[in-house]
């Protein structure tokens, strides 16, 4: 089962020139001079366990935990650039202070531009995955809301898997080579058992994902549709 569009997840064309200009800066982050020497690769020791963490056995383990699963992934092998998350390590301990300053300012500028364009207040994820990187099965039930998930991989090997809440089938959303994709998805909380969305992602090439959360009230539906229209508009 692949690439469906329904009330759980919708694929949105990314055509807006202003938005693409911002997103393309994210896709180039790993090419910055000094990137791999100064930026910290989270959970690098688990890279060889990718097939387990994005595979069916771990998926069943997480689903089987029910409400005991806190919502966060067990592993993220990648560079975590979510500026509001103070609990993770973004740079190596001996990183060049000038690089740290410039990268932080660049990330803050990009994030501000994204939030301004989308008219949102919360950045859920900003991650760069190296070849072999991944984020393990989880459901974000601890942070429910309407999410916009933008992803890019150069060769198109990256993907986003999720369990369809109704059919219980694993749906694969494959990246398109050299093209930004956008998924508009609702991540439900445990009080909405029919809307909890278990998902994982992986890549064989450099991959970038940035995600933002809308106001999750029903009243914001018209505004969300307007933003989705802006994303897909080429004007």
Buried (B, 14 or more C-beta within 10 A) or exposed (E): EEEBEEEBBBBBBBBBEEBBEBBEBBBEBBEBEBBEEBBBBBBEEBBEBBEBBBBEEBBEBBBEEEEEBEBBBBBBBBBBBBBEEEEEEBBBEEBBEEBBEEBBEBBEEBBEBBBEBBBBEBBBBBBBBBBBBBBBBBBBBEBBBBBBBBBBBBBBBBBBBBBBBEEEEBBEBBBEEEBBBBBBBBBBBBEEEEBBBBBBBBBBBBBBBBBBBBBBEEEBEEEBEEBBEBBBEEE
